[in-house]
Amino acid sequence: MSDKQKTTQAKNAAQARDARLKAALKANMSRRKAQARARASDTDEKAQTGD
């Protein structure tokens, strides 16, 4: 394999890794935001009912 092919494959692997990490981060942030919204609404409901 030539050096050019190795660098191209390395770049493609790096791009694929970046895409996977970006997707994982996006999913994690969505999950965390949903958890924060749920906690906030639970707190609001408890404050309104006086529990």
C-alpha positions as YAML, in Angstrom:
chain: A
units: angstrom
residues:
- id: 1
  name: MET
  ca: [0.00, 0.00, 0.00]
- id: 2
  name: SER
  ca: [1.27, 3.45, -0.80]
- id: 3
  name: ASP
  ca: [1.64, 6.25, 1.69]
- id: 4
  name: LYS
  ca: [-1.16, 8.16, 0.02]
- id: 5
  name: GLN
  ca: [-3.59, 5.26, 0.49]
- id: 6
  name: LYS
  ca: [-2.61, 4.93, 4.15]
- id: 7
  name: THR
  ca: [-3.24, 8.62, 4.80]
- id: 8
  name: THR
  ca: [-6.56, 8.48, 2.98]
- id: 9
  name: GLN
  ca: [-7.64, 5.47, 5.03]
- id: 10
  name: ALA
  ca: [-6.49, 7.17, 8.23]
- id: 11
  name: LYS
  ca: [-8.49, 10.28, 7.36]
- id: 12
  name: ASN
  ca: [-11.58, 8.19, 6.57]
- id: 13
  name: ALA
  ca: [-11.22, 6.33, 9.86]
- id: 14
  name: ALA
  ca: [-10.85, 9.60, 11.74]
- id: 15
  name: GLN
  ca: [-13.91, 11.05, 10.04]
- id: 16
  name: ALA
  ca: [-15.94, 7.93, 10.84]
- id: 17
  name: ARG
  ca: [-14.83, 8.12, 14.48]
- id: 18
  name: ASP
  ca: [-15.72, 11.81, 14.66]
- id: 19
  name: ALA
  ca: [-19.16, 11.09, 13.22]
- id: 20
  name: ARG
  ca: [-19.77, 8.30, 15.75]
- id: 21
  name: LEU
  ca: [-18.65, 10.50, 18.63]
- id: 22
  name: LYS
  ca: [-20.79, 13.39, 17.42]
- id: 23
  name: ALA
  ca: [-23.87, 11.13, 17.23]
- id: 24
  name: ALA
  ca: [-23.18, 9.68, 20.68]
- id: 25
  name: LEU
  ca: [-22.73, 13.16, 22.17]
- id: 26
  name: LYS
  ca: [-25.96, 14.38, 20.59]
- id: 27
  name: ALA
  ca: [-27.90, 11.39, 21.97]
- id: 28
  name: ASN
  ca: [-26.34, 11.85, 25.42]
- id: 29
  name: MET
  ca: [-27.20, 15.55, 25.50]
- id: 30
  name: SER
  ca: [-30.79, 14.81, 24.48]
- id: 31
  name: ARG
  ca: [-31.08, 12.25, 27.27]
- id: 32
  name: ARG
  ca: [-29.60, 14.61, 29.85]
- id: 33
  name: LYS
  ca: [-31.88, 17.48, 28.80]
- id: 34
  name: ALA
  ca: [-34.92, 15.21, 29.08]
- id: 35
  name: GLN
  ca: [-33.80, 14.15, 32.55]
- id: 36
  name: ALA
  ca: [-33.34, 17.77, 33.60]
- id: 37
  name: ARG
  ca: [-36.79, 18.69, 32.28]
- id: 38
  name: ALA
  ca: [-38.34, 15.75, 34.15]
- id: 39
  name: ARG
  ca: [-36.61, 16.72, 37.38]
- id: 40
  name: ALA
  ca: [-37.69, 20.34, 36.99]
- id: 41
  name: SER
  ca: [-41.31, 19.37, 36.40]
- id: 42
  name: ASP
  ca: [-41.23, 17.00, 39.39]
- id: 43
  name: THR
  ca: [-39.94, 19.82, 41.56]
- id: 44
  name: ASP
  ca: [-42.61, 22.19, 40.25]
- id: 45
  name: GLU
  ca: [-45.39, 19.67, 40.92]
- id: 46
  name: LYS
  ca: [-44.18, 19.05, 44.48]
- id: 47
  name: ALA
  ca: [-44.04, 22.79, 45.16]
- id: 48
  name: GLN
  ca: [-47.59, 23.27, 43.90]
- id: 49
  name: THR
  ca: [-49.09, 20.36, 45.88]
- id: 50
  name: GLY
  ca: [-47.13, 21.18, 49.02]
- id: 51
  name: ASP
  ca: [-45.50, 17.75, 49.38]
...
